[in-house]
Amino acid sequence: MAKPLVSDLNVGDDIAAPFVIKEMNLAPFRNKSGKYLNLVLGDRSGQITARMWDNAEPAAAKLQVGQVVAVKGHVEEYQGQPQIIVRTLKPCSPDEYDPDDFVPSSQRSEEEMLEQLHANIAEVDNEHLRALLEEIFGDEELLARFATAPGGKSLHHAYRGGLLEHTLNVVELVKKAQELHLQLDRDMLIAAGLLHDLGKVYELEGELAYEYSDVGGFVGHVVLTDRLVTDKIAQVPQFPLGLADLLCHALLSHHGQREWGAPVVPATPEACALHYADNLDARVQGFQSIIDQYQDQSDRWSRYHPYFERRIFVGSNQAPDESQS
């Protein structure tokens, strides 16, 4: 029997199925002693909040993020959204679930995206930049991680292959920018677009749920990218120092603002174009991921999202309500 997916759950359902733990923490009761268990459970279709009121502390001692657990409970409504009230849960052994049920993936095939990646490298005329890209993406272990890594933990492209998909989208956007602004260095834009999030292959880890690695938590993917690219530049004979500085500047500044994690802010037109292309693709996909969570519901607006600092219109398949116009 197929596992019931998060996207299929409705208020009133009784459930007995495996889910992966995305987040968990113990919280104190307001009106009595003891603690209850807050959870975010998920599978390849999405995620749902859950609460375990009874025997929460001994249960939590046996659990960890990224673990698949067998959940028995009931779906109730809380603040307009479904949540699972858990009666029991226990860790699953590997033979009790299918890993494919828990790993959301890009809708694009890995083979198609890798073909596009190599086609982009072939477009680069600058021999030094092309040699660098071939050195980096010729590393089979690094390429395998790059092709399967998520683009983020939760905000955008947070699924298998998301990093490669996002990277290719950014390259297409910067190439379009160069068609409008012919003074931009096309080779620099392609190289920076392909490399800007390279450090994410080591920033995040996990098979069924993504968490920050120690090095990801300490320095983040922007610095990791600079380290990786700088190390590879040293392996390319006679790579010009000025060209290295321009490329690394674009990579280090691609978040655009220091408060967004950029060690430096964009100081070249190419760095500026990369920042806005990265932000555009990340935000549009981030909006869409929120809309997808409401696809089977009647809501027209999402809950307030602190990261985007707004509610998002999720009734995109319906005409806006004009009754209040």
Buried (B, 14 or more C-beta within 10 A) or exposed (E): EEBBBBBBBEEEBEBEBBBBBBBBEBEEEEEEEEBBBBBBBBBBBBBBBBBBEEBBEEBBEEBEBBBBBBBBBBBBEEEEBBBBEBBBBEBBEEEEBEEEBBBBBBEEEBEEBBEBBEEBBEEBEBEBBBBBBBBBBEBEEBBEBBBBBBBBBBBBBBBBBBBBBBBBBBBBBBBEBBEEEEEBBBBBBBBBBBBBBBBBBBBBBBEBBBBBBEBBEEBBBBBBBBBBBEEBBEEBEEBEEEBBEBBBBBBBBBBBEEEEEBBEBBEBBBBBBBBBBBBEBBBEBBBEBBBEBBEEEEBBEBBEBEEBEEBBBBBEEEEEEEEEE
